[in-house]
Amino acid sequence: MPLPMTEYFRPLVQHGPARPDAALPLAGGALWFTHALRLARGAAPEVVDAATLPDAWTEALTGPRAPVAGLDMSASRLMGILNVTPDSFSDGGRFDASEVAVRHAHAMAEAGAEMIDIGGESTRPGSDPVDMDEELARVVPVIERIATGALPPVSIDTRKTPVARAAVEAGAALVNDVSGFTYDDTLAPYCAEAGLPVCVMHAQGDPKTMQEAPHYDNVLLDVYDLLAGRVTALEAAGIPRTKIVVDPGIGFGKTLAHNLALLQGIALFHGLGCPVLLGASRKGFIGAITGERDAAARAPGSVAAALAGAAQGVQILRIHDVAETNAALKVWQATVKGQNDGT
């Protein structure tokens, strides 16, 4: 992994028509920034003019992102979550029957999902690994039925090469690995050989133990450095940066304070030069803030987290509550523009 950087720059993202001529575009999209927060370990944050940023940071923060699985990354896209597991933290057992899962995929697409992320192994805190044959039996029949062209592209959420290979053969177009491609050292070479886009997520520890005592010196900078190292490793394995999505891993080895710090500073991760994915939907930190113990009832908090991410230029919002998030995102975008393009 590369050595930690000495300074980092989080763009102070803005939006709307009052855009100064000197403003820089964020990741080639409609959001922009004129200033950034200079961050360094052991030093107080400092606001600096965007015109003074090092060239490498300016290039990474402003450059347009390549499409991912055919999706334009110039605005926030909705990734619907399809857990075909009996024990996922939010909806375990609801969609583990193939027929029900396929119907839910269609419902999410109709509600506005632009990608379907299907997983057959729960990675909730305290969960145990799933036997590979069981994981295959859960995901492959569903992918074969939903990766038909009539529905959005499918992402396979797995840590295992044989599962990814079978899923891609069934029609999946992206590999989303919550272990950051550290669980199975053959997965990254397979994705490189197949020319697949990937999502690399940060997690501290494995799902079984990750919430026991998570610790960071500086969670925002530590997670940035670790993701930077994983991106470098994936490039070395043959996956170009244009095919890599990064995910700071909300809830994966993080306390409430860690999660909030990452959400507040998530625009920093644009400095990696990759699309950013936010997966905060229905997670425990929302329950800790709102007092809602039922994960399935956390839609309002989940929508708020998604909009906070969209306001910082996050390109992919991984969500359960598609209709609610889609409606909220449309209203927020309309208020930013001051008009409704649909009228």
C-alpha positions as CSV (number, residue, x, y, z in Angstrom):
1,M,0.0,0.0,0.0
2,P,1.3,3.5,-0.7
3,L,2.5,5.6,2.2
4,P,-0.1,7.9,3.8
5,M,-0.3,11.2,2.0
6,T,0.9,14.4,3.8
7,E,-2.1,16.5,2.7
8,Y,-5.6,15.8,1.4
9,F,-8.2,18.1,-0.2
10,R,-11.9,17.7,0.3
11,P,-13.8,19.8,-2.2
12,L,-16.5,22.0,-0.6
13,V,-19.2,21.1,-3.0
14,Q,-21.8,23.5,-4.2
15,H,-24.7,23.4,-6.7
16,G,-27.2,25.7,-8.4
17,P,-27.1,28.4,-11.0
18,A,-25.0,30.9,-9.1
19,R,-21.8,29.3,-10.3
20,P,-18.7,31.6,-10.5
21,D,-16.7,31.6,-13.7
22,A,-13.7,30.3,-11.7
23,A,-15.5,27.3,-10.2
24,L,-14.2,23.8,-11.0
25,P,-16.6,21.0,-12.0
26,L,-16.8,18.1,-9.6
27,A,-16.0,14.8,-11.4
28,G,-17.3,16.3,-14.7
29,G,-20.8,16.7,-13.4
30,A,-23.1,19.6,-12.6
31,L,-21.8,20.1,-9.1
32,W,-18.9,22.4,-8.6
33,F,-16.5,23.9,-6.0
34,T,-14.5,27.1,-5.6
35,H,-12.7,26.0,-2.4
36,A,-11.5,22.9,-0.7
37,L,-10.7,21.9,2.8
38,R,-7.0,21.1,3.2
39,L,-6.7,18.2,5.6
40,A,-3.5,16.9,7.2
41,R,-2.8,14.6,10.1
42,G,-2.1,16.5,13.3
43,A,-3.1,19.9,11.8
44,A,-6.3,21.9,11.8
45,P,-8.4,21.9,8.6
46,E,-7.8,24.9,6.4
47,V,-10.0,26.3,3.7
48,V,-8.0,26.9,0.5
49,D,-8.9,28.3,-2.9
50,A,-9.5,25.6,-5.5
51,A,-7.2,27.4,-7.9
52,T,-4.2,26.6,-5.6
53,L,-4.7,22.8,-5.5
54,P,-1.9,20.6,-6.6
55,D,-2.3,19.5,-10.3
56,A,-2.8,15.9,-9.4
57,W,-5.7,16.7,-7.0
58,T,-7.3,19.1,-9.5
59,E,-7.2,16.4,-12.2
60,A,-8.6,13.7,-10.0
61,L,-11.4,15.9,-8.5
62,T,-12.6,17.5,-11.8
63,G,-12.1,14.8,-14.5
64,P,-15.3,13.2,-15.9
65,R,-15.8,9.6,-14.8
66,A,-16.2,6.9,-17.3
67,P,-19.5,5.1,-17.6
68,V,-20.0,2.1,-15.3
69,A,-21.8,-0.9,-16.7
70,G,-23.2,1.5,-19.3
71,L,-24.4,4.0,-16.8
72,D,-23.4,7.7,-17.1
73,M,-21.6,8.8,-14.0
74,S,-22.2,12.6,-14.4
75,A,-25.1,12.4,-11.9
76,S,-26.2,10.2,-9.0
77,R,-27.6,6.8,-10.0
78,L,-29.7,4.4,-8.0
79,M,-28.5,0.9,-7.2
80,G,-31.4,-1.3,-5.8
81,I,-30.4,-3.9,-3.3
82,L,-31.7,-7.5,-3.8
83,N,-30.7,-9.8,-0.9
84,V,-31.5,-13.4,-1.8
85,T,-30.6,-14.5,1.7
86,P,-32.5,-15.6,4.8
87,D,-30.5,-13.5,7.2
88,S,-29.7,-10.1,5.8
89,F,-30.0,-7.4,8.5
90,S,-32.9,-5.5,6.9
91,D,-34.9,-7.8,4.7
92,G,-33.5,-11.3,5.3
93,G,-35.9,-13.9,4.1
94,R,-38.2,-11.6,2.1
95,F,-36.6,-12.3,-1.3
96,D,-34.8,-15.6,-0.9
97,A,-37.3,-17.4,-3.1
98,S,-36.4,-16.9,-6.8
99,E,-39.9,-15.9,-7.9
100,V,-40.2,-13.3,-5.2
101,A,-36.7,-12.0,-5.9
102,V,-37.4,-11.6,-9.6
103,R,-40.7,-9.7,-8.9
104,H,-38.9,-7.4,-6.5
105,A,-36.2,-6.7,-9.2
106,H,-38.9,-5.7,-11.6
107,A,-40.6,-3.5,-8.9
108,M,-37.3,-1.8,-8.1
109,A,-36.7,-1.1,-11.8
110,E,-40.1,0.3,-12.2
111,A,-39.5,2.5,-9.2
112,G,-36.3,4.0,-10.7
113,A,-33.4,1.6,-9.9
114,E,-30.7,1.9,-12.6
115,M,-28.7,-1.1,-11.4
116,I,-29.7,-4.2,-9.3
117,D,-27.1,-5.4,-6.8
118,I,-27.8,-9.0,-5.9
119,G,-26.1,-10.8,-3.0
120,G,-26.4,-14.3,-1.7
121,E,-24.2,-14.0,1.4
122,S,-25.2,-11.7,4.3
123,T,-22.4,-9.6,5.5
124,R,-24.3,-8.0,8.4
125,P,-22.3,-7.6,11.7
126,G,-21.8,-11.0,13.3
127,S,-22.6,-13.0,10.2
128,D,-20.8,-16.2,9.3
129,P,-19.5,-17.0,5.8
130,V,-21.9,-18.9,3.5
131,D,-20.9,-22.1,1.7
132,M,-20.0,-21.3,-1.9
133,D,-22.5,-23.9,-3.4
134,E,-25.3,-22.3,-1.3
135,E,-24.3,-18.8,-2.5
136,L,-24.3,-20.0,-6.1
137,A,-27.7,-21.7,-5.7
138,R,-29.2,-18.5,-4.3
139,V,-27.9,-15.9,-6.9
140,V,-27.4,-17.7,-10.3
141,P,-31.1,-18.6,-11.0
142,V,-32.2,-15.1,-10.2
143,I,-29.5,-13.4,-12.3
144,E,-30.4,-15.6,-15.2
145,R,-33.9,-14.3,-15.1
146,I,-33.3,-10.6,-14.5
147,A,-30.2,-10.1,-16.7
148,T,-32.3,-10.1,-19.8
149,G,-31.9,-6.6,-21.2
150,A,-35.4,-5.7,-20.1
151,L,-34.1,-4.7,-16.6
152,P,-31.1,-2.5,-15.5
153,P,-27.6,-4.0,-15.4
154,V,-26.9,-6.5,-12.6
155,S,-24.1,-6.2,-10.0
156,I,-23.0,-9.3,-8.1
157,D,-22.2,-8.7,-4.5
158,T,-19.7,-11.4,-3.6
159,R,-16.2,-12.1,-2.3
160,K,-15.6,-15.3,-4.2
161,T,-14.3,-15.8,-7.7
162,P,-16.4,-18.9,-8.6
163,V,-19.6,-17.0,-7.6
164,A,-18.5,-14.0,-9.6
165,R,-17.7,-16.1,-12.6
166,A,-21.0,-17.9,-12.5
167,A,-22.9,-14.7,-12.0
168,V,-21.1,-13.0,-14.9
169,E,-21.8,-16.0,-17.1
170,A,-25.5,-15.6,-16.1
171,G,-25.4,-11.9,-17.1
172,A,-24.0,-9.8,-14.2
173,A,-22.1,-6.8,-15.4
174,L,-20.2,-5.6,-12.3
175,V,-18.5,-7.3,-9.3
176,N,-19.0,-5.6,-5.9
177,D,-16.7,-7.0,-3.2
178,V,-17.2,-5.9,0.4
179,S,-13.8,-7.3,1.3
180,G,-12.0,-4.9,-1.0
181,F,-10.7,-7.8,-3.1
182,T,-8.8,-9.2,-0.1
183,Y,-10.8,-12.3,0.7
184,D,-10.1,-14.2,-2.6
185,D,-6.8,-13.3,-4.2
186,T,-8.0,-14.7,-7.6
187,L,-11.0,-12.4,-7.9
188,A,-9.2,-9.3,-9.1
189,P,-7.2,-11.2,-11.8
190,Y,-10.5,-12.8,-13.0
191,C,-12.2,-9.4,-13.2
192,A,-9.2,-7.9,-15.1
193,E,-9.2,-10.8,-17.5
194,A,-13.0,-10.5,-18.1
195,G,-12.8,-6.7,-18.5
196,L,-15.3,-6.1,-15.7
197,P,-16.0,-2.9,-13.7
198,V,-15.6,-3.5,-10.0
199,C,-16.6,-1.8,-6.8
200,V,-14.0,-2.0,-4.0
201,M,-15.3,-1.4,-0.5
202,H,-13.4,-0.6,2.7
203,A,-14.1,-2.8,5.7
204,Q,-12.1,-3.0,9.0
205,G,-12.1,-6.7,9.9
206,D,-14.5,-9.4,8.6
207,P,-18.3,-9.4,9.1
208,K,-18.1,-11.7,12.1
209,T,-16.0,-9.4,14.2
210,M,-15.9,-6.0,12.5
211,Q,-18.1,-4.2,15.0
212,E,-16.4,-5.4,18.2
213,A,-13.9,-2.6,18.6
214,P,-13.3,-0.6,15.4
215,H,-10.5,2.0,15.7
216,Y,-8.9,4.6,13.5
217,D,-6.4,7.4,14.0
218,N,-8.4,9.6,11.6
219,V,-11.3,7.6,10.0
220,L,-11.7,9.8,7.0
221,L,-8.0,9.9,6.1
222,D,-7.3,6.3,7.1
223,V,-10.2,5.0,4.9
224,Y,-9.0,7.2,2.1
225,D,-5.4,5.8,2.3
226,L,-6.7,2.2,2.5
227,L,-8.9,2.6,-0.5
228,A,-6.1,4.3,-2.4
229,G,-4.0,1.2,-1.7
230,R,-6.7,-1.1,-2.9
231,V,-7.1,0.9,-6.1
232,T,-3.4,0.7,-6.7
233,A,-3.5,-3.0,-6.1
234,L,-6.4,-3.5,-8.6
235,E,-4.5,-1.4,-11.2
236,A,-1.5,-3.7,-10.7
237,A,-3.8,-6.7,-11.2
238,G,-4.8,-5.2,-14.6
239,I,-8.1,-3.4,-13.8
240,P,-7.9,0.2,-15.1
241,R,-8.9,3.0,-12.7
242,T,-11.7,3.9,-15.2
243,K,-13.4,0.6,-14.2
244,I,-13.1,1.0,-10.5
245,V,-15.8,2.3,-8.1
246,V,-14.9,3.1,-4.5
247,D,-17.1,2.6,-1.4
248,P,-16.0,3.9,2.0
249,G,-18.0,1.0,3.6
250,I,-20.5,2.7,6.0
251,G,-21.2,0.3,8.9
252,F,-18.3,-2.1,8.1
253,G,-16.1,-1.8,11.1
254,K,-17.2,1.7,12.0
255,T,-18.9,3.3,15.0
256,L,-21.6,5.9,14.8
257,A,-19.0,8.7,15.0
258,H,-16.9,7.0,12.2
259,N,-20.0,6.7,9.9
260,L,-20.9,10.3,10.4
261,A,-17.4,11.5,9.8
262,L,-17.3,9.6,6.5
263,L,-20.7,10.9,5.4
264,Q,-19.7,14.5,6.2
265,G,-16.4,14.2,4.3
266,I,-17.4,11.7,1.6
267,A,-16.5,14.3,-1.1
268,L,-12.8,13.6,-0.3
269,F,-13.0,10.2,-2.0
270,H,-13.5,12.0,-5.4
271,G,-9.7,12.6,-5.1
272,L,-9.2,8.9,-6.0
273,G,-10.4,9.7,-9.5
274,C,-13.1,7.0,-9.4
275,P,-16.9,7.1,-9.1
276,V,-18.0,6.9,-5.4
277,L,-20.6,4.5,-4.1
278,L,-22.5,5.2,-0.8
279,G,-24.3,2.3,0.9
280,A,-25.9,3.7,4.0
281,S,-29.4,2.4,3.5
282,R,-31.2,1.2,6.6
283,K,-28.0,0.7,8.5
284,G,-27.6,0.7,12.3
285,F,-26.3,4.2,12.6
286,I,-29.6,5.5,11.3
287,G,-31.4,3.6,14.0
288,A,-28.9,4.9,16.6
289,I,-29.8,8.5,15.5
290,T,-33.5,8.1,15.1
291,G,-34.3,5.5,17.7
292,E,-35.9,3.2,15.0
293,R,-34.9,-0.4,15.9
294,D,-36.7,-1.9,12.9
295,A,-34.3,-1.7,10.0
296,A,-37.1,-1.9,7.4
297,A,-38.7,1.2,8.9
298,R,-35.6,3.4,8.4
299,A,-36.6,4.7,5.0
300,P,-36.7,8.4,6.0
301,G,-33.2,8.3,7.5
302,S,-32.0,6.3,4.6
303,V,-33.3,8.9,2.1
304,A,-31.7,11.7,4.1
305,A,-28.3,9.9,4.0
306,A,-28.7,9.3,0.2
307,L,-29.5,13.0,-0.4
308,A,-26.5,14.0,1.7
309,G,-24.3,11.9,-0.5
310,A,-25.9,13.2,-3.7
311,A,-25.2,16.7,-2.5
312,Q,-21.5,15.8,-2.3
313,G,-21.5,14.3,-5.8
314,V,-21.7,10.6,-4.9
315,Q,-22.3,8.8,-8.2
316,I,-24.0,5.6,-7.0
317,L,-26.5,5.4,-4.2
318,R,-27.0,1.8,-3.0
319,I,-30.5,1.6,-1.5
320,H,-33.4,-0.5,-0.4
321,D,-36.2,2.1,-0.7
322,V,-36.0,2.9,-4.4
323,A,-39.3,4.7,-4.9
324,E,-38.8,7.0,-1.9
325,T,-35.2,7.8,-2.8
326,N,-36.0,8.4,-6.4
327,A,-38.8,10.8,-5.5
328,A,-36.6,12.7,-3.0
329,L,-33.7,12.9,-5.5
330,K,-36.0,14.3,-8.2
331,V,-37.3,16.9,-5.9
332,W,-33.9,17.9,-4.6
333,Q,-32.5,18.1,-8.2
334,A,-35.5,20.3,-9.2
335,T,-34.9,22.7,-6.3
336,V,-31.2,22.9,-7.3
337,K,-32.2,23.8,-10.9
338,G,-35.1,26.0,-9.8
339,Q,-37.3,24.2,-12.4
340,N,-38.8,20.9,-13.3
341,D,-37.6,19.6,-16.6
342,G,-40.7,17.4,-16.8
343,T,-43.1,20.2,-17.2
